[in-house]
Amino acid sequence: MSTVTATAPVATTTRSSKKPRTSTSGGSGTAWAMLAPAGVLMLVFLIVPIVLTLSLAFTDARLISPTPAKFTGLTNFTRLFGSNVFWHSLQNTIVFAVVIVPLQSACALGLAVLVNAKVRGTNFFRTVYFLPVVTSMVVVSMLWLFMYQQDGLINSLLAQIGITGPDWIGDPNTALFAIILMSAWQAMGFHMVIWLSGLQTISADLYEAASLDGAGPWQQFVNVTWPGLKQTRTFILITITIAAFSLFTQINVMTQGGPLDSTSTLVFLAVRTGFQQQQTGYASAMSLVFFVLVLAVSLVQRHLTRDKELQR
Amino acid sequence: MISLKKLGVLGLAAALSLSVAACSKGGGGQATTNSTAGASGPVELSMWTHNAGNKEELAAITSVVTDFNASQAKYQVKLQSFPQDSYNQSVTSAAAAKKLPCILDIDQPNVANWAWAGYLAPIEGLDDTLSKFLPSTVAKYDGKTYAYGYYDVSLVWVTRASILKKYGIRTPTIDQPWTQDEFMAAMKKVKDSGDYKFPADLATGWTGEWWPYGFSPQLQSFGGDLMSRPDYKSAQGVLNGDKAIAWANWFADMAKQGYMPKKSSSDPSQDFMNGKSAFLWNGSWTAVPTRKKFNDVVFAPPVDFGNGPKVGGGSWTWGASTNCSDPAGAAEYLKFAAADKYVAKVAQDTNNIPATDAAAAMVPAFAPGGENDVFRQYSKKFTVLRPETPGYPFIATEFEKAAKDILNGADPKTALDQAVSNIDSNQQQYVS
């Protein structure tokens, strides 16, 4: 029910924002025509699926069935909340998000500071760090699957320094951690570029003034760089969080949720239920719960970041 | 001028939205008309296959179609091939749009599901012909025949005569396969020798349909099963009974003792050929490469765990859809294509077991005494079909998950109980 109330204001704001535009005569027809492609795409690929999910979640709809879907009330939700796999998946999703947000943003910031240095060859390193981002996630997952094997590259390197590495992907205790590490590695290049753009908006004068005042590199970072990255920080926080919640590809390629549900996530569970198990209604209920979760987290984040703006 | 420009923009927008709608509906498949009765000339029958990436089989099927089109003037079959990965999806979306082709191929385990959903029309008047086919190549649901296939494959233990000799292991025969004790003793012997890290490879690295196809035969050999047969009402006591638990313990033990990897590599045949494993559990499709590599390959029958050796059955089959506007034409094609010479042709070109005795006689390798005859014998003698119920795709995913969890140390009883309760609640909708 909370989603119904949550989506309502969105609808009203778009409607009210459209009104003044129609009142301006002249090019309004052209404006509508230019809006149409994007509007149609949004409608077909965003609004319609969301509405469908919302309604299918309360039915017993199937992917393949001779009988039409029947309204089943909250059956899907009671079944979902009574399912161990669901709670496991929710827990894994949250752990993944909570760990990867600070890890990935911190590493990306570190890289950004490094490649922002005025030394030769930074362009080379920028390209190298960005390479994983433009590589397909499926390819990256396959490669890391080989690296994570018990006799793979990582364990061979560990053996060199006398450590017997675990069966990274095969052990329920390390599997999620291994996925986190690999995901952070793959995506940090993208956020490095965002940080970098933030870094370059900070005026060099500030650094000069700081160094004249006798501030060392660390003090400069804390007092000049960090406050200067406020906007970038918000953006990165929100994008990483949303990406983290929709974790799917790596799981699908590398572990299929195993071993023992240790890497199952909400999106993976919904896809498995909806397509392989053909339970469209039940999968829609999962997606709805996921939607509410992401919405809630985004609202909280927006609220937190907005508060700080007001305090200033 | 302005209005013209406006019109253009609007038109563009409309065209774009139309193409978007077309994309979302087509789901990869082009929307073709099922069968168009031309005012003059033959009736066109559309036909879909999953073989786009499979050159040999596609060529064989194309030659059947060409022969059919040349044999009469009334119908013209038009073949369209899809990549296997997106084939089922294309069929499902075509069914939703009521645009299924007249004739299509179907993976045998899906037949019951699609027949129940109303995608497939029963095949009538072919009972005589199909009675000569291997039972596992004729897909039935609810007492009616919905599809037939040209070939089947068999599961075998691949090993080498030199390996059996070195470790003093008896060479099993179709009448005297290995028993569980014999097999486990062999595992121990090979493991203890230290020559192999893992004596056996059961292709546990593969995912999806391989799990029920490759591992439910062992479950059945222990005396368990995926579902109660033939009513397919419940898995209770069958998938979680004592015999199923015994299977689960054996399966987990294979990994625990280090007799097989919990997750083998993506190419177990290659590993076997590189000498990484001594025994490989795999389909008869490994025969061609392994024979090329070794001259002493042995294709041993499945182990008898008490209830006789078992192998899975059922491969790609052909049937007619309910959307066909000329069902008589589809029936005529299916009748024409079921001839022994086409069974022989497709089976030979794909290196699979021909569905009929007469066809097998035409393919030297599968004829009695031929090098592949052994696969046909296993298939004839040991095949247990995967449950022919619309609930099968669901059962398959639950079995895969339970088996993987058991391999990774989950309590067998708990894992199988969970699978049974999920399967039974899903199965309710089919039994009414």
Chai-1 contact restraints between the chains, C-beta under 6 A:
chainA,res_idxA,chainB,res_idxB,connection_type,confidence,min_distance_angstrom,max_distance_angstrom,comment,restraint_id
A,G29,B,K6,contact,1.0,0.0,6.0,A-B,restraint_1
A,T30,B,K6,contact,1.0,0.0,6.0,A-B,restraint_2
A,A33,B,V9,contact,1.0,0.0,6.0,A-B,restraint_3
A,A33,B,L10,contact,1.0,0.0,6.0,A-B,restraint_4
A,A33,B,A13,contact,1.0,0.0,6.0,A-B,restraint_5
A,A36,B,A13,contact,1.0,0.0,6.0,A-B,restraint_6
A,P37,B,A13,contact,1.0,0.0,6.0,A-B,restraint_7
A,P37,B,L16,contact,1.0,0.0,6.0,A-B,restraint_8
A,V40,B,S17,contact,1.0,0.0,6.0,A-B,restraint_9
A,V44,B,V20,contact,1.0,0.0,6.0,A-B,restraint_10
A,I64,B,A117,contact,1.0,0.0,6.0,A-B,restraint_11
A,S65,B,A117,contact,1.0,0.0,6.0,A-B,restraint_12
A,P66,B,A117,contact,1.0,0.0,6.0,A-B,restraint_13
A,P66,B,G118,contact,1.0,0.0,6.0,A-B,restraint_14
A,G170,B,K262,contact,1.0,0.0,6.0,A-B,restraint_15
A,G170,B,K263,contact,1.0,0.0,6.0,A-B,restraint_16
A,Q256,B,T207,contact,1.0,0.0,6.0,A-B,restraint_17
A,G258,B,K404,contact,1.0,0.0,6.0,A-B,restraint_18
A,P259,B,N408,contact,1.0,0.0,6.0,A-B,restraint_19
A,L260,B,D405,contact,1.0,0.0,6.0,A-B,restraint_20
A,L260,B,N408,contact,1.0,0.0,6.0,A-B,restraint_21
A,L260,B,A410,contact,1.0,0.0,6.0,A-B,restraint_22
A,Q276,B,T397,contact,1.0,0.0,6.0,A-B,restraint_23
A,Q277,B,F394,contact,1.0,0.0,6.0,A-B,restraint_24
A,Q277,B,T397,contact,1.0,0.0,6.0,A-B,restraint_25
